[in-house]
Amino acid sequence: MTHSSAQSEVAQTSLSYATPIARSGSPTAAASVIAFIGLGMIVLGGCFLIPLAMPLMDAKAAGFISPTTIPIMLVLYALAFTCFGVAAWLLFIAVRRLISVMRR
């Protein structure tokens, strides 16, 4: 057996554990799940903004914002806008994926 025939014989042999599996998932379903998670992140960001209404209404009635509420407000704003940023990123990925599926 020559060197080239041994290589061609090895190349033709298929290993059952090394063959790629067939993908059964739908790319449309995956993009839809990502979009749904993005919408959930928008809802979560809104939940972080709801508690901000109470200190702001108290500040309007009193005429000033208490110094103890400022750190809490900053944390809630940061969490809310982080959720909105992640939601925008997820929705961008989902829409891009759905458009690529439609172009196939």
C-alpha positions in Angstrom: 0.0 0.0 0.0 1.4 3.4 -1.0 1.4 6.5 1.1 -1.3 8.2 -1.1 -3.7 5.3 -1.1 -3.5 5.0 2.7 -4.4 8.7 3.0 -7.4 8.3 0.6 -8.6 5.3 2.6 -8.4 7.2 5.8 -10.2 10.2 4.2 -13.0 7.9 3.1 -13.6 6.3 6.5 -16.4 8.0 8.4 -16.4 8.0 12.1 -19.8 7.8 13.7 -18.8 10.0 16.7 -17.1 12.6 14.5 -19.9 13.3 12.1 -21.9 16.5 12.5 -25.4 16.1 13.8 -28.4 17.4 12.0 -29.7 20.6 13.4 -33.4 20.4 14.2 -33.9 23.9 15.7 -35.6 26.6 13.8 -33.6 29.9 13.4 -36.9 31.7 13.3 -37.9 30.3 16.7 -34.5 31.2 18.2 -34.8 34.8 17.0 -38.4 35.0 18.3 -37.2 33.8 21.7 -34.4 36.4 21.7 -37.0 39.1 20.8 -39.3 38.0 23.5 -36.5 38.1 26.1 -35.7 41.7 24.8 -39.3 42.7 25.4 -39.1 41.2 28.9 -36.0 43.3 29.6 -38.0 46.4 28.7 -40.7 45.4 31.2 -38.0 44.8 33.8 -36.5 48.2 33.2 -40.0 49.7 33.6 -40.3 47.9 37.0 -37.1 49.6 38.1 -38.5 53.0 37.1 -41.8 52.6 38.9 -40.3 53.0 42.5 -38.8 56.3 41.3 -42.2 58.0 41.1 -42.7 57.9 44.9 -39.5 59.9 45.9 -40.1 62.3 43.0 -43.7 63.0 44.2 -42.4 63.5 47.7 -39.7 65.8 46.5 -42.3 67.8 44.6 -44.5 68.2 47.7 -41.6 69.1 50.0 -39.7 71.2 47.5 -36.4 69.2 47.6 -35.0 65.7 47.3 -33.7 64.1 50.4 -30.0 63.3 50.3 -30.6 59.7 51.4 -32.8 59.0 48.4 -30.3 60.1 45.8 -28.1 57.0 45.9 -31.2 54.7 45.7 -32.5 56.8 42.7 -29.1 56.6 41.0 -29.0 52.8 41.4 -32.5 52.4 40.1 -31.8 54.6 37.1 -28.7 52.7 36.3 -30.5 49.3 36.5 -33.4 50.6 34.4 -31.2 52.0 31.7 -29.0 48.9 31.7 -32.1 46.8 31.1 -33.1 49.1 28.3 -29.7 48.9 26.7 -29.6 45.1 26.9 -33.2 45.0 25.5 -32.1 47.2 22.5 -29.1 45.0 21.9 -31.3 41.8 22.0 -34.0 43.2 19.8 -31.3 44.3 17.3 -29.9 40.8 17.2 -33.3 39.2 16.9 -34.4 41.5 14.0 -31.1 41.0 12.2 -31.5 37.2 12.5 -35.1 37.3 11.3 -34.1 39.4 8.3 -31.3 37.0 7.4 -33.8 34.1 7.6 -36.2 35.9 5.3 -33.5 36.5 2.8 -32.6 32.8 2.4 
